[in-house]
Amino acid sequence: MRDGRHMRCVHNSPHGGLLPDYAPHPAIVLKMEDGTGLLLPIIVLEMPSVLLMAAVRNVQIARPTLYQVVKEMIDKMGYEVRAVRVTKRVHEAYFAQLYLSKVGNESECMSFDLRPSDAINIA
């Protein structure tokens, strides 16, 4: 299984193209950059997709999002996000793991089951 180091979000629409920030975004599309060019579309609700694209584009949001609060909690407890892995697909649903490690001590790790869109947003 690939380790995800060569994966990036190429766009948040399965049809590609440039979309305005206010458009509904039904999918996050991840692309392997290891030469295979494989795409992994993850269908998400509109709000997680909008929040992800706002973060990627450095768009400021008036109030902290739940993802920002969780990330701040992780930081204040002395952990950092190490990886997000899409671990399985059951019927039409994907499952993911968010991996955290203690800053300065990578052997102290923990992981959480999340929806892929939530794990990606926290990361």
Backbone hydrogen bonds in HBPLUS format (Angstrom, degrees):
<---DONOR---> <-ACCEPTOR-->    atom                        ^
c    i                          cat <-CA-CA->   ^        H-A-AA   ^      H-
h    n   atom  resd res      DA  || num        DHA   H-A  angle D-A-AA Bond
n    s   type  num  typ     dist DA aas  dist angle  dist       angle   num
A0033-GLU N   A0006-HIS O   2.46 MM  27  4.90 162.1  1.49 165.5 165.0     1
A0008-ARG N   A0031-LYS O   3.16 MM  23  5.61 154.3  2.23 143.1 149.7     2
A0031-LYS N   A0008-ARG O   2.87 MM  23  5.61 163.2  1.90 160.3 164.2     3
A0010-VAL N   A0029-VAL O   3.03 MM  19  6.06 149.4  2.13 158.0 167.5     4
A0029-VAL N   A0011-HIS O   2.92 MM  18  5.62 156.3  1.97 164.7 166.5     5
A0016-GLY N   A0013-SER O   3.02 MM   3  5.30 163.9  2.05 113.5 118.7     6
A0023-ALA N   A0020-PRO O   3.14 MM   3  5.55 165.0  2.17 115.6 120.3     7
A0044-VAL N   A0026-PRO O   3.07 MM  18  5.65 152.3  2.15 123.8 132.5     8
A0028-ILE N   A0042-ILE O   2.90 MM  14  5.23 160.6  1.94 143.6 148.3     9
A0042-ILE N   A0028-ILE O   2.78 MM  14  5.23 164.8  1.81 158.7 164.1    10
A0030-LEU N   A0040-LEU O   3.07 MM  10  5.07 174.6  2.07 130.8 131.4    11
A0040-LEU N   A0030-LEU O   2.78 MM  10  5.07 154.3  1.85 150.7 156.3    12
A0032-MET N   A0038-LEU O   2.88 MM   6  5.30 163.3  1.91 155.2 160.9    13
A0050-VAL N   A0046-GLU O   2.91 MM   4  6.13 159.4  1.95 157.1 163.7    14
A0051-LEU N   A0047-MET O   2.89 MM   4  6.08 165.6  1.91 160.8 164.0    15
A0052-LEU N   A0048-PRO O   2.96 MM   4  6.10 153.0  2.04 141.2 148.6    16
A0053-MET N   A0049-SER O   3.01 MM   4  6.23 167.7  2.03 152.6 155.4    17
A0054-ALA N   A0050-VAL O   2.93 MM   4  6.12 147.8  2.03 144.6 154.2    18
A0055-ALA N   A0051-LEU O   3.02 MM   4  6.24 155.5  2.08 144.8 150.5    19
A0056-VAL N   A0052-LEU O   2.91 MM   4  6.21 162.3  1.94 154.7 159.7    20
A0057-ARG N   A0053-MET O   2.95 MM   4  5.99 150.8  2.04 141.1 148.6    21
A0059-VAL N   A0054-ALA O   2.76 MM   5  4.78 166.4  1.78 149.3 149.8    22
A0058-ASN N   A0055-ALA O   3.19 MM   3  4.97 163.1  2.22 101.5 105.9    23
A0069-VAL N   A0065-THR O   3.04 MM   4  6.38 156.1  2.10 151.6 158.3    24
A0070-VAL N   A0066-LEU O   2.94 MM   4  6.18 164.3  1.97 153.4 156.8    25
A0071-LYS N   A0067-TYR O   2.96 MM   4  6.12 160.8  2.00 146.4 152.1    26
A0072-GLU N   A0068-GLN O   2.92 MM   4  6.10 154.2  1.98 144.2 151.2    27
A0073-MET N   A0069-VAL O   2.93 MM   4  6.21 152.2  2.00 148.0 155.7    28
A0074-ILE N   A0070-VAL O   2.94 MM   4  6.23 159.3  1.98 152.1 157.4    29
A0075-ASP N   A0071-LYS O   2.98 MM   4  6.24 163.1  2.01 149.7 154.0    30
A0076-LYS N   A0072-GLU O   2.89 MM   4  6.11 163.1  1.92 151.6 155.8    31
A0077-MET N   A0073-MET O   3.01 MM   4  6.18 138.7  2.18 146.2 156.2    32
A0079-TYR N   A0074-ILE O   3.02 MM   5  5.36 162.5  2.05 157.7 153.1    33
A0078-GLY N   A0075-ASP O   2.96 MM   3  5.21 156.4  2.02 108.3 114.8    34
A0103-VAL N   A0078-GLY O   2.84 MM  25  5.77 174.6  1.84 153.6 155.0    35
A0080-GLU N   A0101-SER O   2.88 MM  21  5.60 144.9  2.00 149.7 160.4    36
A0101-SER N   A0080-GLU O   2.99 MM  21  5.60 154.8  2.05 152.9 160.6    37
A0082-ARG N   A0099-TYR O   2.75 MM  17  5.42 169.3  1.76 147.2 150.3    38
A0083-ALA N   A0099-TYR O   3.43 MM  16  5.16 158.4  2.48 128.1 129.6    39
A0099-TYR N   A0083-ALA O   2.86 MM  16  5.16 177.6  1.86 159.3 159.6    40
A0085-ARG N   A0097-GLN O   2.98 MM  12  5.29 161.5  2.01 150.0 156.1    41
A0097-GLN N   A0085-ARG O   2.85 MM  12  5.29 148.3  1.95 145.8 156.3    42
A0087-THR N   A0095-PHE O   2.76 MM   8  5.68 135.2  1.96 133.0 147.0    43
A0095-PHE N   A0088-LYS O   2.86 MM   7  5.32 147.2  1.97 158.2 156.8    44
A0090-VAL N   A0093-ALA O   2.82 MM   3  5.33 156.4  1.87 159.9 162.6    45
A0093-ALA N   A0090-VAL O   2.91 MM   3  5.33 168.8  1.92 135.2 135.8    46
A0096-ALA N   A0114-LEU O   3.09 MM  18  5.41 144.6  2.22 172.9 171.0    47
A0114-LEU N   A0096-ALA O   3.05 MM  18  5.41 167.0  2.07 139.3 142.3    48
A0098-LEU N   A0112-PHE O   2.91 MM  14  5.22 155.5  1.97 145.9 154.1    49
A0112-PHE N   A0098-LEU O   2.98 MM  14  5.22 143.3  2.12 134.4 145.9    50
A0100-LEU N   A0110-MET O   2.81 MM  10  5.36 172.7  1.82 165.0 166.9    51
A0110-MET N   A0100-LEU O   2.97 MM  10  5.36 150.0  2.06 147.3 149.9    52
A0102-LYS N   A0108-GLU O   2.92 MM   6  5.58 153.6  1.99 159.3 168.0    53
A0105-ASN N   A0102-LYS O   3.02 MM   3  5.20 164.7  2.04 126.1 127.8    54
A0108-GLU N   A0105-ASN O   3.02 MM   3  5.82 160.7  2.06 123.9 129.1    55
A0118-ASP N   A0115-ARG O   3.04 MM   3  5.31 120.2  2.41 105.6 120.3    56
A0119-ALA N   A0115-ARG O   3.00 MM   4  6.27 165.9  2.02 163.6 167.9    57
A0120-ILE N   A0116-PRO O   2.90 MM   4  6.02 163.8  1.93 154.5 158.9    58
A0121-ASN N   A0117-SER O   3.00 MM   4  6.07 156.2  2.06 139.2 146.0    59
A0122-ILE N   A0118-ASP O   3.00 MM   4  6.22 157.1  2.05 150.2 155.7    60
A0123-ALA N   A0119-ALA O   3.00 MM   4  6.17 161.6  2.03 148.2 153.5    61
